[in-house]
Amino acid sequence: MAQAYCVKCKKKVEIQNPRQVTLKNKRPAVQGVCPKCRTKVFRIGKG
């Protein structure tokens, strides 16, 4: 499972409901939500 930094919780969390996205510059990324506070979290470079 991918991890990302949650700005609201101020720590690394497991990404809940992860989905693959591609940035404008064609780099892969994973987007999801924090399991504790439901804030959107984002991790660039994981494909």
Biopython code that builds the backbone (N, CA, C, O; Angstrom):
import numpy as np
from Bio.PDB.StructureBuilder import StructureBuilder

atoms = [
    (1, "MET", "N", (0.853, -1.186, 0.000)),
    (1, "MET", "CA", (0.000, 0.000, 0.000)),
    (1, "MET", "C", (0.894, 1.243, 0.000)),
    (1, "MET", "O", (1.956, 1.255, 0.622)),
    (2, "ALA", "N", (0.459, 2.264, -0.689)),
    (2, "ALA", "CA", (1.244, 3.489, -0.794)),
    (2, "ALA", "C", (1.029, 4.371, 0.434)),
    (2, "ALA", "O", (-0.039, 4.370, 1.046)),
    (3, "GLN", "N", (2.071, 5.119, 0.771)),
    (3, "GLN", "CA", (1.988, 6.065, 1.871)),
    (3, "GLN", "C", (2.171, 7.467, 1.321)),
    (3, "GLN", "O", (2.844, 7.672, 0.310)),
    (4, "ALA", "N", (1.560, 8.431, 2.003)),
    (4, "ALA", "CA", (1.702, 9.833, 1.638)),
    (4, "ALA", "C", (1.693, 10.662, 2.916)),
    (4, "ALA", "O", (1.259, 10.191, 3.967)),
    (5, "TYR", "N", (2.178, 11.906, 2.819)),
    (5, "TYR", "CA", (2.222, 12.797, 3.969)),
    (5, "TYR", "C", (0.915, 13.574, 4.055)),
    (5, "TYR", "O", (0.518, 14.233, 3.094)),
    (6, "CYS", "N", (0.246, 13.499, 5.199)),
    (6, "CYS", "CA", (-0.981, 14.260, 5.429)),
    (6, "CYS", "C", (-0.609, 15.582, 6.090)),
    (6, "CYS", "O", (-0.001, 15.600, 7.160)),
    (7, "VAL", "N", (-0.971, 16.668, 5.457)),
    (7, "VAL", "CA", (-0.628, 17.990, 5.964)),
    (7, "VAL", "C", (-1.413, 18.311, 7.231)),
    (7, "VAL", "O", (-0.904, 18.985, 8.126)),
    (8, "LYS", "N", (-2.637, 17.837, 7.307)),
    (8, "LYS", "CA", (-3.473, 18.120, 8.467)),
    (8, "LYS", "C", (-3.016, 17.323, 9.697)),
    (8, "LYS", "O", (-2.926, 17.876, 10.793)),
    (9, "CYS", "N", (-2.730, 16.033, 9.519)),
    (9, "CYS", "CA", (-2.284, 15.169, 10.627)),
    (9, "CYS", "C", (-0.796, 15.340, 10.929)),
    (9, "CYS", "O", (-0.333, 14.971, 12.008)),
    (10, "LYS", "N", (-0.050, 15.895, 9.981)),
    (10, "LYS", "CA", (1.389, 16.119, 10.097)),
    (10, "LYS", "C", (2.177, 14.823, 10.295)),
    (10, "LYS", "O", (3.106, 14.771, 11.101)),
    (11, "LYS", "N", (1.798, 13.774, 9.549)),
    (11, "LYS", "CA", (2.552, 12.521, 9.553)),
    (11, "LYS", "C", (2.206, 11.706, 8.315)),
    (11, "LYS", "O", (1.242, 12.000, 7.608)),
    (12, "LYS", "N", (3.020, 10.664, 8.063)),
    (12, "LYS", "CA", (2.770, 9.784, 6.938)),
    (12, "LYS", "C", (1.621, 8.843, 7.260)),
    (12, "LYS", "O", (1.535, 8.301, 8.362)),
    (13, "VAL", "N", (0.745, 8.657, 6.290)),
    (13, "VAL", "CA", (-0.412, 7.781, 6.465)),
    (13, "VAL", "C", (-0.547, 6.875, 5.243)),
    (13, "VAL", "O", (-0.041, 7.194, 4.167)),
    (14, "GLU", "N", (-1.229, 5.751, 5.416)),
    (14, "GLU", "CA", (-1.556, 4.887, 4.296)),
    (14, "GLU", "C", (-2.644, 5.573, 3.471)),
    (14, "GLU", "O", (-3.594, 6.118, 4.032)),
    (15, "ILE", "N", (-2.511, 5.548, 2.154)),
    (15, "ILE", "CA", (-3.497, 6.187, 1.293)),
    (15, "ILE", "C", (-4.730, 5.295, 1.209)),
    (15, "ILE", "O", (-4.632, 4.117, 0.864)),
    (16, "GLN", "N", (-5.887, 5.863, 1.526)),
    (16, "GLN", "CA", (-7.139, 5.135, 1.427)),
    (16, "GLN", "C", (-7.794, 5.486, 0.094)),
    (16, "GLN", "O", (-7.747, 6.640, -0.331)),
    (17, "ASN", "N", (-8.398, 4.514, -0.562)),
    (17, "ASN", "CA", (-8.999, 4.664, -1.892)),
    (17, "ASN", "C", (-7.988, 5.218, -2.898)),
    (17, "ASN", "O", (-8.258, 6.225, -3.552)),
    (18, "PRO", "N", (-6.813, 4.563, -3.029)),
    (18, "PRO", "CA", (-5.798, 5.082, -3.956)),
    (18, "PRO", "C", (-6.218, 4.917, -5.411)),
    (18, "PRO", "O", (-6.876, 3.945, -5.781)),
    (19, "ARG", "N", (-5.824, 5.886, -6.225)),
    (19, "ARG", "CA", (-6.050, 5.761, -7.664)),
    (19, "ARG", "C", (-4.869, 6.366, -8.411)),
    (19, "ARG", "O", (-4.286, 7.365, -7.991)),
    (20, "GLN", "N", (-4.538, 5.741, -9.516)),
    (20, "GLN", "CA", (-3.417, 6.184, -10.336)),
    (20, "GLN", "C", (-3.828, 7.410, -11.137)),
    (20, "GLN", "O", (-4.908, 7.432, -11.729)),
    (21, "VAL", "N", (-2.978, 8.426, -11.160)),
    (21, "VAL", "CA", (-3.201, 9.607, -11.978)),
    (21, "VAL", "C", (-1.913, 9.932, -12.708)),
    (21, "VAL", "O", (-0.832, 9.524, -12.283)),
    (22, "THR", "N", (-2.023, 10.669, -13.810)),
    (22, "THR", "CA", (-0.863, 11.119, -14.566)),
    (22, "THR", "C", (-0.869, 12.635, -14.581)),
    (22, "THR", "O", (-1.875, 13.261, -14.916)),
    (23, "LEU", "N", (0.262, 13.220, -14.214)),
    (23, "LEU", "CA", (0.375, 14.680, -14.188)),
    (23, "LEU", "C", (0.516, 15.237, -15.600)),
    (23, "LEU", "O", (0.680, 14.478, -16.555)),
    (24, "LYS", "N", (0.455, 16.543, -15.731)),
    (24, "LYS", "CA", (0.577, 17.189, -17.039)),
    (24, "LYS", "C", (1.911, 16.874, -17.710)),
    (24, "LYS", "O", (1.991, 16.768, -18.934)),
    (25, "ASN", "N", (2.967, 16.724, -16.888)),
    (25, "ASN", "CA", (4.288, 16.433, -17.443)),
    (25, "ASN", "C", (4.530, 14.932, -17.583)),
    (25, "ASN", "O", (5.677, 14.497, -17.690)),
    (26, "LYS", "N", (3.456, 14.140, -17.584)),
    (26, "LYS", "CA", (3.476, 12.688, -17.818)),
    (26, "LYS", "C", (4.095, 11.872, -16.694)),
    (26, "LYS", "O", (4.428, 10.706, -16.905)),
    (27, "ARG", "N", (4.260, 12.446, -15.506)),
    (27, "ARG", "CA", (4.782, 11.697, -14.365)),
    (27, "ARG", "C", (3.637, 10.970, -13.664)),
    (27, "ARG", "O", (2.536, 11.510, -13.550)),
    (28, "PRO", "N", (3.891, 9.746, -13.195)),
    (28, "PRO", "CA", (2.841, 9.011, -12.481)),
    (28, "PRO", "C", (2.689, 9.516, -11.050)),
    (28, "PRO", "O", (3.640, 10.033, -10.463)),
    (29, "ALA", "N", (1.496, 9.366, -10.496)),
    (29, "ALA", "CA", (1.229, 9.762, -9.120)),
    (29, "ALA", "C", (0.064, 8.936, -8.579)),
    (29, "ALA", "O", (-0.681, 8.313, -9.336)),
    (30, "VAL", "N", (-0.075, 8.946, -7.257)),
    (30, "VAL", "CA", (-1.184, 8.264, -6.595)),
    (30, "VAL", "C", (-1.927, 9.292, -5.760)),
    (30, "VAL", "O", (-1.317, 10.080, -5.036)),
    (31, "GLN", "N", (-3.250, 9.277, -5.869)),
    (31, "GLN", "CA", (-4.089, 10.231, -5.149)),
    (31, "GLN", "C", (-5.121, 9.455, -4.345)),
    (31, "GLN", "O", (-5.639, 8.436, -4.800)),
    (32, "GLY", "N", (-5.415, 9.949, -3.142)),
    (32, "GLY", "CA", (-6.401, 9.298, -2.295)),
    (32, "GLY", "C", (-6.782, 10.192, -1.130)),
    (32, "GLY", "O", (-6.658, 11.414, -1.210)),
    (33, "VAL", "N", (-7.251, 9.577, -0.037)),
    (33, "VAL", "CA", (-7.637, 10.346, 1.133)),
    (33, "VAL", "C", (-6.962, 9.782, 2.384)),
    (33, "VAL", "O", (-6.598, 8.607, 2.433)),
    (34, "CYS", "N", (-6.805, 10.636, 3.384)),
    (34, "CYS", "CA", (-6.263, 10.237, 4.678)),
    (34, "CYS", "C", (-7.347, 9.453, 5.423)),
    (34, "CYS", "O", (-8.492, 9.901, 5.477)),
    (35, "PRO", "N", (-7.011, 8.289, 5.999)),
    (35, "PRO", "CA", (-8.031, 7.498, 6.696)),
    (35, "PRO", "C", (-8.544, 8.131, 7.989)),
    (35, "PRO", "O", (-9.634, 7.785, 8.445)),
    (36, "LYS", "N", (-7.788, 9.047, 8.587)),
    (36, "LYS", "CA", (-8.207, 9.650, 9.854)),
    (36, "LYS", "C", (-9.028, 10.915, 9.672)),
    (36, "LYS", "O", (-10.097, 11.049, 10.267)),
    (37, "CYS", "N", (-8.536, 11.857, 8.844)),
    (37, "CYS", "CA", (-9.197, 13.160, 8.747)),
    (37, "CYS", "C", (-9.897, 13.402, 7.405)),
    (37, "CYS", "O", (-10.513, 14.451, 7.212)),
    (38, "ARG", "N", (-9.807, 12.444, 6.481)),
    (38, "ARG", "CA", (-10.460, 12.534, 5.173)),
    (38, "ARG", "C", (-9.940, 13.661, 4.286)),
    (38, "ARG", "O", (-10.631, 14.087, 3.360)),
    (39, "THR", "N", (-8.723, 14.152, 4.561)),
    (39, "THR", "CA", (-8.095, 15.156, 3.718)),
    (39, "THR", "C", (-7.487, 14.471, 2.498)),
    (39, "THR", "O", (-7.010, 13.340, 2.597)),
    (40, "LYS", "N", (-7.500, 15.137, 1.364)),
    (40, "LYS", "CA", (-6.908, 14.582, 0.154)),
    (40, "LYS", "C", (-5.391, 14.521, 0.306)),
    (40, "LYS", "O", (-4.764, 15.512, 0.678)),
    (41, "VAL", "N", (-4.800, 13.358, 0.019)),
    (41, "VAL", "CA", (-3.347, 13.197, 0.053)),
    (41, "VAL", "C", (-2.870, 12.789, -1.331)),
    (41, "VAL", "O", (-3.637, 12.247, -2.127)),
    (42, "PHE", "N", (-1.605, 13.051, -1.611)),
    (42, "PHE", "CA", (-1.067, 12.929, -2.957)),
    (42, "PHE", "C", (0.375, 12.475, -2.872)),
    (42, "PHE", "O", (1.133, 12.980, -2.043)),
    (43, "ARG", "N", (0.773, 11.522, -3.720)),
    (43, "ARG", "CA", (2.152, 11.042, -3.744)),
    (43, "ARG", "C", (2.630, 11.004, -5.192)),
    (43, "ARG", "O", (2.067, 10.281, -6.014)),
    (44, "ILE", "N", (3.659, 11.773, -5.504)),
    (44, "ILE", "CA", (4.200, 11.832, -6.851)),
    (44, "ILE", "C", (5.284, 10.772, -7.001)),
    (44, "ILE", "O", (6.090, 10.555, -6.096)),
    (45, "GLY", "N", (5.290, 10.112, -8.166)),
    (45, "GLY", "CA", (6.371, 9.200, -8.495)),
    (45, "GLY", "C", (6.115, 7.739, -8.200)),
    (45, "GLY", "O", (7.000, 6.915, -8.424)),
    (46, "LYS", "N", (4.962, 7.391, -7.717)),
    (46, "LYS", "CA", (4.641, 5.984, -7.472)),
    (46, "LYS", "C", (3.705, 5.523, -8.580)),
    (46, "LYS", "O", (2.619, 6.074, -8.759)),
    (47, "GLY", "N", (4.129, 4.520, -9.313)),
    (47, "GLY", "CA", (3.300, 4.088, -10.431)),
    (47, "GLY", "C", (2.832, 2.678, -10.352)),
    (47, "GLY", "O", (2.126, 2.211, -11.245)),
]
sb = StructureBuilder()
sb.init_structure("model")
sb.init_model(0)
sb.init_chain("A")
sb.init_seg("    ")
for serial, (resi, resn, name, xyz) in enumerate(atoms, 1):
    if name == "N":
        sb.init_residue(resn, " ", resi, " ")
    sb.init_atom(name, np.array(xyz, "f"), 0.0, 1.0, " ", f" {name:<3s}", serial, name[0])
structure = sb.get_structure()
